[in-house]
């Protein structure tokens, strides 16, 4: 009888009951959403190294905890973004709101570019720091005259045995062609001295590649050697675009 009575007693409620218990995957995903505005489920799954069903379950946990919201914007995977509570949990102070429809293609392409670059052997070996456009912009002083902000920076760690020791690379994602004049002006600004960027990497769509390549080809040789023009990865375009 004593055993039965003990088993019938209510289990004490945990002090953290009702709160999400963050896993490494939660931390990775929530910080990624904060820095990239929003993420489509397929690229979020790739970032979390999780199958689609597991990714949907993770997002469902975030939604239940009030940390994230999700929705569909046309064909292709649904998107996920942080709520105000989710942004607060990450310690970031960016606005928390649904992604802008006009920027979805860019958000996707930048995240696809990041995942593609992180898969490179040199990146995996050195583990550099990805500095997002959102973080770069937040650190700028307010007021007019701010310089052009790249879509991201890659900060390579110091160390003689590491690839690109101590270098900072600017990452530019070009989906639609800008005018030749504007492209040249932006490129020259990123390369201007004293040089902040050892390398400027352009990842372009087929439509934008010609303008970017032409601007790079018109640079003085010393600057032209610091510009790399590459195709965007196959995962970059919006489905149906």
C-alpha positions as CSV (number, residue, x, y, z in Angstrom):
1,X,0.0,0.0,0.0
2,X,2.9,2.4,0.8
3,X,4.3,1.8,-2.6
4,X,1.0,2.5,-4.3
5,X,0.5,5.7,-2.2
6,X,4.0,7.0,-3.1
7,X,3.4,6.4,-6.8
8,X,0.1,8.3,-6.6
9,X,1.7,11.4,-5.2
10,X,2.0,14.2,-7.8
11,X,5.4,14.7,-9.4
12,X,6.9,18.0,-8.2
13,X,6.7,20.6,-11.0
14,X,10.1,21.6,-12.4
15,X,11.2,25.2,-11.8
16,X,11.7,25.7,-15.5
17,X,8.4,24.1,-16.5
18,X,6.8,25.8,-19.5
19,X,10.1,27.3,-20.6
20,X,12.0,26.1,-23.6
21,X,15.2,24.3,-22.7
22,X,17.7,25.4,-25.3
23,X,19.7,22.8,-27.2
24,X,22.8,23.6,-29.3
25,X,20.5,23.3,-32.4
26,X,18.1,25.9,-30.9
27,X,20.9,28.3,-30.3
28,X,22.3,27.9,-33.8
29,X,18.9,28.3,-35.4
30,X,17.7,31.3,-33.4
31,X,20.9,33.2,-33.9
32,X,20.8,32.4,-37.6
33,X,17.3,33.8,-37.9
34,X,18.3,37.0,-36.0
35,X,21.2,37.7,-38.3
36,X,19.5,36.7,-41.6
37,X,16.1,38.4,-41.0
38,X,14.3,35.1,-41.9
39,X,15.0,31.7,-43.4
40,X,13.2,29.3,-45.6
41,X,12.7,25.8,-44.1
42,X,15.0,24.0,-46.6
43,X,18.0,26.2,-45.9
44,X,17.2,26.3,-42.2
45,X,17.3,22.5,-42.3
46,X,20.6,22.6,-44.0
47,X,22.0,25.0,-41.4
48,X,20.8,22.8,-38.6
49,X,21.9,19.6,-40.2
50,X,18.4,18.3,-39.6
51,X,16.0,16.4,-41.9
52,X,12.8,18.3,-43.0
53,X,10.5,16.6,-40.5
54,X,12.9,17.3,-37.6
55,X,13.3,21.0,-38.7
56,X,9.5,21.4,-38.7
57,X,9.3,20.0,-35.2
58,X,12.1,22.4,-34.0
59,X,10.2,25.3,-35.5
60,X,7.0,24.1,-33.9
61,X,8.7,24.2,-30.5
62,X,9.9,27.7,-31.2
63,X,6.4,28.8,-32.2
64,X,4.9,27.2,-29.1
65,X,7.4,29.0,-26.9
66,X,6.6,32.3,-28.6
67,X,10.1,32.7,-30.0
68,X,9.3,32.4,-33.7
69,X,6.6,32.7,-36.3
70,X,6.3,31.1,-39.7
71,X,4.3,31.4,-42.9
72,X,4.3,30.8,-46.7
73,X,5.0,33.4,-49.3
74,X,4.2,31.8,-52.7
75,X,5.6,28.6,-54.0
76,X,8.4,26.7,-52.2
77,X,9.1,26.1,-48.6
78,X,7.6,28.1,-45.7
79,X,9.6,30.7,-44.0
80,X,10.5,31.2,-40.3
81,X,11.4,34.4,-38.4
82,X,11.8,35.6,-34.9
83,X,9.2,37.3,-32.7
84,X,10.2,40.0,-30.3
85,X,10.6,37.4,-27.6
86,X,12.8,35.4,-29.8
87,X,15.0,38.4,-30.6
88,X,15.3,39.2,-27.0
89,X,16.3,35.6,-26.3
90,X,19.2,35.9,-28.7
91,X,20.5,39.1,-27.1
92,X,20.2,41.0,-30.4
93,X,18.3,44.3,-30.7
94,X,17.2,44.2,-34.3
95,X,13.5,44.7,-35.2
96,X,11.5,41.5,-35.1
97,X,9.0,41.4,-37.9
98,X,7.9,39.2,-40.9
99,X,10.3,39.3,-43.8
100,X,9.7,41.9,-46.5
101,X,8.2,40.3,-49.6
102,X,10.5,42.4,-51.9
103,X,13.6,41.1,-50.1
104,X,12.8,37.4,-49.9
105,X,15.0,36.5,-52.9
106,X,17.9,38.4,-51.4
107,X,17.5,36.9,-47.9
108,X,17.4,33.4,-49.5
109,X,20.4,34.1,-51.7
110,X,22.6,35.4,-48.9
111,X,21.8,32.5,-46.6
112,X,22.5,30.0,-49.5
113,X,25.8,31.8,-50.1
114,X,26.7,31.5,-46.5
115,X,26.0,27.8,-46.3
116,X,27.9,27.2,-49.5
117,X,30.9,29.1,-48.3
118,X,30.9,27.3,-45.0
119,X,31.0,24.0,-46.7
120,X,34.4,24.9,-48.3
121,X,37.4,23.0,-46.8
122,X,39.3,26.2,-45.9
123,X,36.2,27.5,-44.0
124,X,35.7,24.2,-42.2
125,X,39.3,24.2,-41.2
126,X,39.7,27.8,-40.0
127,X,36.2,28.3,-38.6
128,X,36.1,32.1,-39.4
129,X,33.4,34.4,-38.1
130,X,30.5,35.4,-40.3
131,X,29.6,39.0,-39.7
132,X,26.2,39.7,-41.1
133,X,25.0,42.8,-42.9
134,X,22.5,43.3,-40.1
135,X,25.3,43.4,-37.5
136,X,27.6,45.6,-39.7
137,X,24.8,48.1,-40.2
138,X,23.8,48.2,-36.6
139,X,27.4,49.1,-35.6
140,X,27.5,52.1,-38.0
141,X,27.0,55.6,-36.6
142,X,23.7,57.2,-37.4
143,X,23.4,60.0,-39.9
144,X,24.1,60.5,-43.6
145,X,27.2,59.6,-45.4
146,X,27.4,56.0,-44.2
147,X,29.5,53.8,-46.5
148,X,28.1,51.0,-48.6
149,X,27.5,47.9,-46.4
150,X,28.4,44.5,-47.9
151,X,26.0,41.6,-47.5
152,X,28.4,40.0,-45.1
153,X,32.0,39.9,-43.9
154,X,34.1,36.9,-43.3
155,X,36.7,37.4,-40.5
156,X,39.5,34.8,-40.8
157,X,41.3,34.0,-37.5
158,X,45.0,34.8,-37.0
159,X,47.6,32.0,-37.1
160,X,50.4,31.2,-39.5
161,X,49.1,27.7,-40.1
162,X,45.6,28.9,-40.9
163,X,44.2,29.9,-44.3
164,X,44.0,33.7,-45.0
165,X,45.2,34.6,-41.4
166,X,43.8,37.8,-40.1
167,X,42.1,38.8,-43.3
168,X,38.6,40.2,-43.7
169,X,36.6,39.5,-46.8
170,X,33.6,41.3,-48.1
171,X,30.7,39.2,-49.5
172,X,28.4,40.7,-52.1
173,X,25.4,38.8,-53.4
174,X,24.1,40.2,-56.8
175,X,20.8,38.9,-58.1
176,X,19.8,41.7,-60.4
177,X,22.3,43.8,-62.3
178,X,22.9,47.3,-61.0
179,X,24.0,50.0,-63.5
180,X,27.7,49.8,-64.5
181,X,28.4,53.2,-62.8
182,X,26.8,52.1,-59.5
183,X,28.5,48.7,-59.5
184,X,31.9,50.3,-60.2
185,X,31.4,52.9,-57.4
186,X,30.5,50.2,-54.8
187,X,33.4,48.0,-55.8
188,X,35.8,50.9,-55.6
189,X,34.5,51.9,-52.2
190,X,35.0,48.3,-50.9
191,X,38.5,48.3,-52.2
192,X,39.5,51.8,-51.2
193,X,42.4,52.3,-48.8
194,X,43.5,51.8,-46.2
195,X,42.2,48.5,-47.3
196,X,39.7,47.0,-44.9
197,X,39.0,44.1,-47.1
198,X,41.7,41.8,-48.4
199,X,39.2,40.2,-50.8
200,X,35.8,41.2,-52.1
201,X,33.9,38.1,-53.2
202,X,30.9,38.6,-55.6
203,X,28.4,35.8,-55.9
204,X,26.2,36.6,-58.9
205,X,23.2,35.4,-60.8
206,X,23.7,34.9,-64.5
207,X,21.8,38.2,-65.1
208,X,24.2,40.2,-62.9
209,X,27.5,38.5,-63.7
210,X,28.4,40.5,-66.8
211,X,28.1,43.9,-65.1
212,X,30.1,42.7,-62.1
213,X,32.8,41.1,-64.2
214,X,33.1,44.2,-66.4
215,X,33.5,46.4,-63.4
216,X,36.2,44.1,-62.0
217,X,38.0,44.1,-65.3
218,X,38.2,47.9,-65.4
219,X,40.0,48.0,-62.0
220,X,43.7,48.7,-61.7
221,X,45.7,45.4,-61.5
222,X,46.4,45.7,-57.8
223,X,42.7,46.1,-57.0
224,X,41.5,43.6,-59.6
225,X,43.5,40.9,-57.9
226,X,41.4,41.4,-54.8
227,X,38.1,40.8,-56.4
228,X,36.7,37.3,-57.1
229,X,33.5,36.8,-59.1
230,X,31.7,33.5,-58.7
231,X,28.3,32.0,-59.5
232,X,25.7,31.8,-56.8
233,X,25.1,28.3,-55.5
234,X,22.2,26.3,-57.1
235,X,20.2,26.7,-53.8
236,X,20.1,30.5,-54.0
237,X,17.1,31.2,-56.3
238,X,13.6,31.3,-55.0
239,X,11.6,28.3,-56.1
240,X,9.6,29.2,-59.2
241,X,11.7,32.4,-59.8
